[in-house]
Amino acid sequence: MQKKKAIMIGAGLSNMAAAVYLIQEGKWQGEQITFYSLDDHGSNDGAPTGDVTDEYWNKNHPMENQKGYVARGGRMLNYRTYVDLMDLLDRIPSATEPNMTAAEDTRDFDAKHRTFDKARLLEGGKGIIDGGHLGLNNKSRMLLTQMIMMPDSEEEKLDNVTIAEYFKEDPAFFESNFWYMWETTFAFRTRSSAQELRRYMHQMIYEFTQIEHLVGVNRTRYNQYESIMLPLINYLKEQGCHIVLDRLVTDWSFKDTTMQDEITVTGLHMLNVTTNQEEYVAVDDDTAVIFTNGSITDSATLGDFDTPAAENMDYGAASSLWKKAAEQFYNLGTPDKFFADRDASEWVSFTLTTKDHLLLNEITRITTQEPGNALNSFISTTPISPLHQKDVNMSIVVHHQPHFTSQKPNETVIWGYFLYPRRVGEFVTKPYIEMTGKEMVQELIGQLSKVDPGPGNIRDKEALIMDSVINNIPVYMPYASALFNNRAKSDRPKVIPAHSTNLAFTGEFVEQPYQMIFTEQSAVRSGEIAAFHFAGIPMSRLVPTPRYDKDLKTLARAAKKMFA
């Protein structure tokens, strides 16, 4: 199926990775590759707020306060597992550091700013919790061990099994420190896929022994747009790739064939969302179509300091196009498993920008750790879950500063999220999804006040903190956890579906052997596979994937940790 040109639907990390591999390994010219996309930051975003207010998902939700910064989310890196990502970043120059590749830039920053989270969990009346004590009982240990020992060949036994169903005989599991840390580190929910949890337990098994400090977490120098996406964009433009933005691909034209399972794309229907004009792009026999078939940031909307983020009911751009393909061919998965159940997938996040370091210093005092040390999660003091159990209210990430290259010297940017946005706040008595940016700051101060060891209390400085706020951007993301939704293996298409002559799927909603989703690793590898396929490169040349779940020393350390 070797091709000479490629059309990329979507300009996120996975398709940009595919383009790099086509150029460097397939020896293609950049001008042979054309992207059509609504934007060019995908899920690895970060920008001054004013830069994104007129983008497709936000233009119908005007923002009065456009100051400060916004990052809808962020993903933690891990060199040991993200081998394809690091291979990719080593192939392109850094956008901010002269004479470094993007990988060297990240390794250099991370070596000088090692992660050691001292306050992974906090609880009112107790302060910092000893997360090293996982709190697992014997039933939890047995069920986790069975999951870890399950071979790849038996993975389909967990088709359509939720994590709650897997642990139904052991509800205490969901009040263990292990679960609080695991759900907030990776964004699993009780209704998420047990099959995906198994993959994480296999691929991240070495993280089991250090999850309370997150010492295995690696971080980029700046936000992930400037440290990951911008280097890719700069490189691909220099190579002559065509990146056509403000395009919403709405439908397919497929070849009529006698055998109706043959998948051959002959054209793409799209809308120019700037001019509202419909366009059609023909696809010839020499052209591959590489499609990112779902996005966790599709349909996301922004609020501001005085306005909550509106709830956008759109099914999603990428997933809508996926659904139209899946309706025509039997082996392209089931989009509704991921995009028709918001209760299982939605989040609200916020990006807080302040004009000074007052709040930053208060958080440093309360958590006893310097900015940049990963993740702080606040456990409720009363039951809040459907099982009538305690759970995490909210989580924050206090970045190393500056988090954006354009930040002023004294500005601070902090990010946080609510995994269950329909729950009601403890200090602002309304659902998180209905809160303004101001109310989210008030809720954060309240949560910090519960765990403040003194002397004094952060509440004493609330007025000064509120006065320091430049903006706080709530972001509603209906599909943020959609990739974890409960499903069967057959509900996601393979990167190269059977009987496809020119169509490949990339991103977090494709089925790849062993790979876990919600990681830059799986995104890059899907693009790498698609590129190798259409460039005629043997799959034996893919970056080798480490298997820590088969390392006896790693397994022994994990087993010992279970009894902590």
C-alpha positions in Angstrom: 0.0 0.0 0.0 2.9 2.3 -0.5 1.9 5.9 -1.4 3.5 9.1 -2.7 1.3 11.7 -0.9 -0.6 12.0 2.4 -3.6 14.0 3.6 -3.7 14.4 7.4 -7.1 14.9 8.9 -6.2 16.6 12.2 -3.0 18.4 13.1 -2.4 17.0 16.5 0.6 15.2 17.9 0.0 11.8 16.2 -0.4 13.1 12.7 2.5 15.5 13.0 4.6 12.5 14.2 3.4 10.6 11.1 4.6 13.5 8.9 8.1 13.6 10.6 8.5 9.8 10.0 7.3 10.0 6.4 10.0 12.7 5.8 12.9 11.3 7.7 12.3 7.5 7.3 10.2 7.4 4.2 12.4 10.1 2.5 9.3 12.1 1.4 9.4 15.7 0.6 7.3 17.9 3.0 5.3 19.3 0.1 3.8 15.8 -0.4 2.0 16.2 2.9 -1.1 18.3 3.6 -2.9 18.8 6.9 -6.5 19.8 7.2 -7.5 20.8 10.8 -9.5 23.2 12.9 -6.3 24.2 14.8 -2.7 23.1 15.2 -2.3 22.4 18.9 -4.4 19.3 19.5 -4.5 18.1 23.1 -0.9 19.4 23.8 -2.0 22.9 24.2 -1.2 26.1 26.1 -1.6 29.7 25.0 -2.3 33.3 26.0 -6.1 33.4 26.5 -6.6 36.1 23.9 -5.0 33.8 21.2 -7.7 31.1 21.5 -10.9 33.0 22.1 -11.9 33.1 18.4 -11.0 29.4 17.7 -13.8 27.1 16.4 -15.0 25.8 19.8 -14.9 29.2 21.5 -16.1 31.7 19.0 -19.8 31.3 20.0 -18.9 31.8 23.7 -17.5 35.4 23.9 -15.2 36.1 26.8 -15.2 39.5 28.5 -11.8 38.9 30.3 -9.2 37.7 27.8 -6.2 38.2 30.0 -3.9 35.6 31.3 -3.2 32.1 30.0 -5.1 28.9 29.3 -4.1 25.3 29.1 -7.1 22.9 28.8 -5.0 20.1 30.2 -1.5 18.7 30.4 0.0 15.2 30.4 3.0 14.0 32.4 5.8 12.4 30.5 7.8 9.3 31.4 11.0 8.6 29.5 11.1 5.0 30.4 7.8 4.3 28.7 7.4 7.1 26.2 10.2 5.8 24.0 8.5 6.7 20.7 7.8 10.3 21.9 11.4 10.8 22.9 12.6 9.3 19.6 10.3 11.8 17.8 11.5 14.8 19.8 15.1 13.9 19.2 14.5 14.4 15.5 13.4 18.1 15.6 15.0 21.3 17.0 13.7 22.8 20.2 11.5 25.9 19.7 13.1 27.8 22.6 16.6 26.4 23.3 19.3 27.0 20.7 21.4 24.0 19.6 19.2 21.5 21.3 16.7 19.0 20.0 13.3 19.1 21.6 14.2 15.9 23.5 17.5 17.4 24.7 15.6 20.5 25.8 13.2 18.4 27.9 16.0 16.2 29.3 18.1 19.2 30.2 15.2 20.9 32.1 14.1 17.8 33.8 17.5 16.8 35.0 17.8 20.2 36.7 14.2 20.1 38.1 13.6 16.5 39.3 10.1 15.7 40.5 9.6 14.7 44.1 6.0 15.2 45.2 5.9 15.6 49.0 2.1 16.3 49.2 0.5 14.0 46.7 -2.6 13.6 48.9 -4.0 16.1 51.4 -7.0 15.8 53.7 -8.8 18.2 56.0 -7.9 17.6 59.6 -4.9 15.5 58.6 -2.9 17.6 56.3 -0.4 15.8 54.1 -1.3 12.1 53.9 1.4 9.4 53.7 0.6 8.1 50.3 3.4 5.5 50.6 0.9 3.6 52.7 -1.3 2.3 49.8 -4.1 1.1 52.1 -4.8 -2.0 50.1 -6.5 -5.0 51.8 -5.9 -8.7 50.8 -8.8 -8.8 48.5 -7.5 -5.7 46.6 -4.1 -7.2 46.4 -5.4 -10.4 45.0 -7.6 -8.7 42.3 -4.7 -6.4 41.3 -2.3 -9.3 41.1 -4.7 -11.2 38.9 -5.0 -8.2 36.6 -1.2 -7.7 36.5 -0.6 -11.4 35.8 -3.3 -11.6 33.0 -1.4 -12.3 29.7 -2.1 -10.2 26.6 -3.8 -13.2 25.0 -6.6 -13.1 27.6 -7.2 -9.4 27.6 -10.6 -9.7 25.9 -11.9 -11.3 29.2 -12.1 -7.7 30.3 -14.2 -6.6 27.3 -17.0 -4.2 28.5 -16.0 -4.6 32.2 -15.8 -1.4 34.3 -13.3 -0.9 37.1 -16.2 -0.8 39.5 -17.4 -4.2 38.2 -14.0 -5.7 38.4 -13.7 -4.6 42.1 -17.3 -5.2 43.0 -16.4 -7.7 45.7 -14.0 -5.1 47.2 -15.6 -1.6 47.4 -12.9 -0.7 50.0 -10.5 -0.5 47.1 -12.0 2.8 46.1 -11.1 4.4 49.5 -7.5 3.3 49.3 -4.6 5.8 48.9 -3.6 3.8 45.9 -6.9 4.5 44.1 -6.9 8.2 45.1 -3.5 8.6 43.6 -4.1 6.3 40.5 -7.4 8.0 39.5 -6.0 11.5 39.8 -2.6 10.7 38.2 -4.1 9.1 35.1 -7.8 10.3 35.2 -9.4 6.9 35.6 -13.0 6.7 37.0 -14.8 3.9 38.6 -16.8 3.6 35.3 -13.7 3.5 33.2 -12.5 0.4 31.3 -10.9 -2.4 33.4 -9.2 -3.5 30.3 -7.4 -0.1 30.0 -6.5 -0.3 33.7 -4.9 -3.6 33.1 -2.7 -2.1 30.3 -1.6 0.7 32.7 -0.8 -1.8 35.4 1.4 -3.6 32.8 3.1 -0.7 31.2 3.5 1.5 34.3 4.1 -1.3 36.8 7.4 0.2 37.9 5.5 3.4 38.8 3.6 1.4 41.4 6.6 1.6 43.8 7.0 5.4 43.6 3.5 6.7 42.9 3.3 8.7 46.1 6.3 10.9 45.0 5.9 10.6 41.2 9.6 10.5 40.8 9.2 8.8 37.5 7.4 11.8 36.0 9.3 14.0 33.6 8.3 17.4 32.5 8.8 19.8 29.6 10.5 23.2 30.1 7.3 25.1 29.2 3.7 24.2 28.4 3.3 21.4 26.0 2.4 23.6 23.0 5.7 25.5 23.2 7.8 22.5 24.2 6.2 19.8 22.0 3.8 21.1 19.4 5.6 24.3 18.3 8.9 22.4 17.5 6.9 20.0 15.3 5.0 22.8 13.6 8.2 24.8 12.9 10.0 21.7 11.6 7.2 20.6 9.3 6.7 24.1 7.9 10.4 24.3 7.2 10.1 21.0 5.3 7.4 22.5 3.1 4.3 20.7 4.6 1.0 22.4 4.0 -0.9 23.0 7.2 -4.4 24.3 6.3 -6.3 25.4 9.4 -9.9 26.4 10.1 -11.1 23.3 8.1 -13.8 21.0 9.5 -13.8 17.8 7.6 -17.5 16.7 7.5 -17.9 13.7 5.3 -16.2 11.1 3.1 -16.4 9.8 -0.4 -15.6 6.1 -0.6 -15.0 4.0 -3.7 -17.8 1.6 -4.6 -16.4 -1.9 -4.7 -17.8 -5.4 -5.3 -16.4 -6.5 -1.9 -18.1 -4.0 0.3 -15.5 -4.3 3.1 -12.8 -2.6 0.9 -12.0 0.8 2.4 -10.8 3.3 -0.2 -11.2 7.0 0.3 -11.8 9.0 -2.9 -12.6 12.4 -1.5 -13.2 14.6 1.5 -16.0 17.1 2.1 -15.0 20.0 4.4 -16.2 23.4 5.7 -14.0 26.5 5.8 -15.2 27.7 9.2 -13.8 31.2 8.6 -15.8 31.8 5.3 -18.5 29.2 5.9 -17.8 27.9 2.4 -18.0 24.2 1.6 -15.0 22.6 -0.1 -14.2 19.2 -1.6 -10.7 17.6 -1.9 -10.3 14.7 -4.2 -8.1 11.8 -3.1 -6.2 10.0 -5.9 -4.7 6.5 -5.9 -1.3 7.7 -4.8 -2.6 9.5 -1.7 -2.8 8.1 1.9 -5.4 9.5 4.3 -4.3 9.6 7.9 -7.1 10.4 10.3 -7.1 11.2 14.0 -10.5 9.8 14.7 -11.2 11.4 18.1 -10.1 14.2 20.3 -10.4 14.6 24.0 -10.5 18.4 23.6 -13.2 18.5 21.0 -16.2 20.6 22.0 -14.3 22.2 24.9 -15.5 25.6 25.9 -13.9 28.4 27.9 -15.3 30.7 30.6 -13.5 33.5 32.4 -13.2 35.1 35.9 -16.9 36.1 36.0 -18.4 33.5 33.6 -18.6 29.7 33.8 -17.7 27.6 30.8 -20.8 26.9 28.7 -21.7 23.3 28.1 -21.3 22.5 24.5 -23.5 19.6 23.4 -21.6 19.0 20.1 -20.7 15.3 19.5 -17.2 16.4 18.4 -15.6 17.1 15.1 -13.3 14.1 14.8 -15.7 11.7 16.4 -18.5 12.8 14.1 -16.4 12.0 11.0 -15.3 8.7 12.6 -19.0 7.8 13.1 -19.8 8.4 9.4 -17.0 6.0 8.4 -18.0 3.4 11.0 -21.6 3.4 9.7 -20.3 2.3 6.3 -17.7 -0.4 7.3 -18.0 -3.1 10.0 -14.5 -3.0 11.4 -14.0 0.6 12.2 -15.1 0.5 15.9 -18.0 2.0 17.9 -17.6 5.8 18.4 -20.7 6.0 20.7 -18.9 3.9 23.3 -16.6 6.9 23.8 -18.6 10.0 22.8 -22.3 9.2 23.8 -21.8 9.0 27.5 -20.6 12.4 28.9 -21.3 11.3 32.5 -18.4 8.9 32.1 -16.0 11.3 30.3 -16.5 15.0 31.2 -14.1 17.2 33.2 -13.8 20.8 34.2 -10.3 22.3 34.4 -9.1 25.8 35.2 -6.0 27.9 34.4 -5.2 30.5 37.0 -3.0 33.5 36.3 -1.9 35.8 39.1 0.2 39.0 38.9 2.4 38.0 41.9 3.6 34.9 43.8 1.4 35.3 46.9 -0.8 32.2 46.2 2.2 30.3 44.8 4.1 30.9 48.0 1.2 30.0 50.2 0.8 26.6 48.3 4.6 26.1 48.7 4.3 26.7 52.5 1.2 24.4 52.9 2.6 21.5 50.7 6.2 21.9 51.7 7.3 21.5 48.1 8.7 23.8 45.4 6.6 24.6 42.3 6.9 22.0 39.6 6.6 19.0 41.8 3.6 17.5 40.0 0.2 17.0 41.6 -1.7 17.8 44.8 -5.1 16.1 45.3 -7.6 17.1 48.0 -9.5 14.2 49.6 -13.0 14.9 50.9 -13.6 14.7 54.6 -17.1 13.3 54.0 -18.5 10.7 51.6 -19.2 12.1 48.1 -19.1 9.1 45.8 -22.0 7.0 44.5 -20.7 4.3 46.7 -21.1 6.7 49.7 -17.3 6.9 50.1 -14.8 9.6 50.4 -13.1 10.7 47.2 -10.9 13.4 45.7 -12.6 16.8 45.4 -10.1 18.5 43.1 -6.5 18.4 42.0 -4.0 21.1 41.2 -0.7 21.2 39.3 1.7 24.0 40.4 4.0 24.4 37.5 7.6 25.5 37.5 7.6 29.1 36.6 7.5 30.5 34.0 5.1 28.0 32.3 4.8 30.3 29.2 7.7 32.1 27.5 5.7 35.3 27.4 4.9 35.4 31.2 6.0 38.5 33.0 8.7 38.0 35.7 6.3 38.0 38.6 3.4 36.2 37.1 2.2 32.8 38.2 0.3 30.1 36.2 -1.4 27.3 38.1 -3.6 24.5 36.6 -6.3 22.4 38.3 -9.2 20.1 37.5 -12.4 18.5 38.8 -12.7 14.9 37.6 -16.4 14.8 38.5 -17.7 18.2 37.4 -21.3 17.6 38.5 -20.3 17.3 42.2 -21.0 20.3 44.4 -18.2 22.3 45.9 -17.5 22.4 49.6 -17.0 26.1 49.8 -19.0 27.3 46.8 -22.2 25.4 47.0 -22.9 24.8 43.3 -21.7 22.1 40.9 -18.1 22.7 39.6 -19.4 22.9 36.1 -21.5 26.0 37.0 -18.7 27.8 38.8 -17.0 31.0 37.4 -13.3 31.3 37.5 -13.6 33.5 40.6 -15.6 30.8 42.4 -13.1 28.1 41.5 -10.3 30.2 43.1 -12.5 30.5 46.2 -13.0 26.7 46.2 -9.3 26.2 45.9 -8.5 28.6 48.8 -11.1 26.7 50.9 -9.5 23.4 50.1 -6.1 24.7 51.0 -7.4 26.2 54.2 -8.5 22.8 55.4 -5.0 21.4 55.2 -3.1 24.6 56.2 -0.7 23.6 59.1 -0.3 27.3 60.2 0.8 29.5 61.8 -2.1 31.5 60.6 -4.2 30.3 57.7 -4.4 31.0 54.0 -7.9 32.4 54.6 -6.3 35.4 56.3 -4.8 36.3 52.9 -7.9 35.6 50.8 -8.6 39.2 49.9 -5.0 39.8 48.8 -5.0 36.6 46.8 -8.2 37.4 45.0 -6.8 40.9 44.2 -3.7 39.2 42.7 -5.8 37.2 40.1 -5.4 38.4 36.5 -7.8 35.8 35.3 -9.0 32.2 35.9 -10.2 30.3 32.9 -12.7 27.5 33.5 -12.7 24.9 30.7 -15.5 22.4 30.2 -14.3 19.3 28.3 -17.1 16.8 27.7 -14.7 14.1 26.3 -11.6 14.6 28.5 -11.8 11.0 29.8 -13.6 9.5 26.8 -10.6 7.4 25.9 -11.0 5.5 29.2 -14.7 4.8 28.7 -15.7 1.2 29.1 -15.4 -0.7 25.9 -14.3 -3.9 24.1 -11.1 -4.3 22.1 -13.2 -4.3 18.9 -14.6 -0.8 19.7 -11.5 0.9 18.4 -10.2 0.6 14.9 -6.7 -0.7 14.2 -4.2 1.9 12.9 -4.5 0.1 9.5 -7.9 -1.6 9.4 -8.3 -4.8 7.4 -9.1 -4.2 3.7 -8.1 -0.5 3.9 -6.2 0.5 0.8 -5.4 4.1 1.8 -7.0 5.0 5.2 -5.2 4.9 8.5 -6.4 5.9 12.0 -4.2 7.6 14.6 -4.4 9.0 18.1 -5.9 7.9 21.4 -9.0 6.1 19.9 -7.2 3.4 18.0 -6.3 -0.2 19.0 -2.6 -1.0 19.2 -1.1 -4.1 20.8 -0.1 -3.4 24.4 -0.1 0.4 24.2 -1.9 2.4 26.8 -3.9 5.5 25.8 -3.9 9.1 27.1 -0.1 9.2 26.6 2.0 11.0 24.1 3.6 7.5 23.6 0.5 5.9 22.1 -0.3 8.9 20.0 3.2 9.1 18.4 3.4 5.3 17.9 0.1 5.3 16.0 1.5 8.0 13.6 4.7 6.1 13.3 2.9 2.9 12.3 0.8 4.7 9.7 3.9 6.4 8.2 5.8 3.2 8.0 2.9 1.4 6.4 2.4 3.9 3.6 6.1 4.5 3.1 6.8 0.8 2.7 9.1 0.6 5.8 9.2 -2.7 7.6 7.4 -2.6 11.0 10.5 -4.3 12.5 12.1 -0.9 12.4 9.5 0.6 14.8 11.0 1.9 18.1 11.2 -1.1 20.4 8.6 -1.1 23.2 10.0 -2.0 26.7 8.0 -4.6 28.7 8.6 -3.8 32.3 5.7 -6.2 33.2 8.0 -9.1 32.2 10.9 -7.9 34.4 11.0 -10.1 37.5 12.8 -7.5 39.7 10.2 -4.9 38.8 7.4 -7.3 39.6 9.0 -8.2 42.9 9.2 -4.6 43.9 5.6 -4.0 43.0 4.5 -7.0 45.0 6.4 -5.7 48.1 4.8 -2.3 47.6 1.3 -3.8 47.7 1.7 -4.6 51.3 2.8 -1.0 52.3 
